[in-house]
Amino acid sequence: MGKLQDKVAIITGGVSGIGAETAKLFASEGAKLVLVDMNEEKGNAFESELKSNGVEAFFLQADGTNEEQVKNIYTKTISAFGKLDILFNNAGIGAVKPTEELTYAEWRRTVEVDLDAVFLFAQAAVKEFLKADGGVIVNTASMYGWVGSPGSAAYNAAKGGVINFTRSLGLEYAERNIRVNAICPGFIETPILGETDREFLSNATPMKRLGQADEIAKAVLFLASNDSSFMTGNSIIVDGGYTAQ
Ligand code: NAI
């Protein structure tokens, strides 16, 4: 029996990078999946791939910053699977720009996607979990929620916000069988890195390489499963040693 046998999980940003790798791992542990993403093309392709491998999964195109669309995802999840057990609150965007050049609109969009949407999905999940007998939330923050770095102030502020949101939510529902934790990746080889110089990122990492999405997925599985049953309001940093420096 899998670690997530018959559990129902919503995964945001679930069709690319860390989210997609986690979706495959969750499925291999018996989970049923609702994959949420803005990218319809990737979403439809990934849904077909999973279904052809016998996974119970469907893709819903949505912008996680739109409250109505988020509500709709929960309605469709409950009507398809009858319950929700896990939210992997993982969608995000990067924003690399010197602060003096960052527009207010760019700041707002970064915080909206990387922090506000995390709230919207978590709140909707908590409402479902309170009706049932609990559940699990894993939020994707970043090692940049723990340390600063030049050129990505908006992103870092949002990710720091996710870490303290996670602490607060974990405490708020600790007695209601709702566990809330965060995963904090270092530099991981996914499309979010765009054109960023891989050699520079590898050299900045004590292990002298980028992480792979499956190395994050394994830690997410730990947080989403009963293996972490005594853990809430906290984070796991998986960063090749970056924040130990
Ligand atoms: P990715 O770009 O492969 O995946 C992110 C997904 O989120 C994309 O499919 C994108 O379409 C989706 N997305 C973006 N905005 C959205 C919105 N408003 N509504 C719905 N979906 C939206 O990148 P990756 O690396 O897999 O990112 C996953 C999470 O990991 C993000 O929160 C990111 O900030 C975080 N992270 C990534 C690191 C890395 O080095 N790759 C390092 C630390 C954190």
Boltz pocket constraint, residues with backbone or C-beta under 6 A from the ligand:
constraints:
  - pocket:
      binder: B
      contacts: [[A, 12], [A, 13], [A, 14], [A, 15], [A, 16], [A, 17], [A, 18], [A, 19], [A, 36], [A, 37], [A, 38], [A, 39], [A, 62], [A, 63], [A, 64], [A, 65], [A, 89], [A, 90], [A, 91], [A, 92], [A, 93], [A, 94], [A, 113], [A, 117], [A, 140], [A, 141], [A, 142], [A, 143], [A, 184], [A, 185], [A, 186], [A, 187], [A, 188], [A, 189], [A, 190], [A, 191], [A, 192], [A, 193]]
      max_distance: 6.0
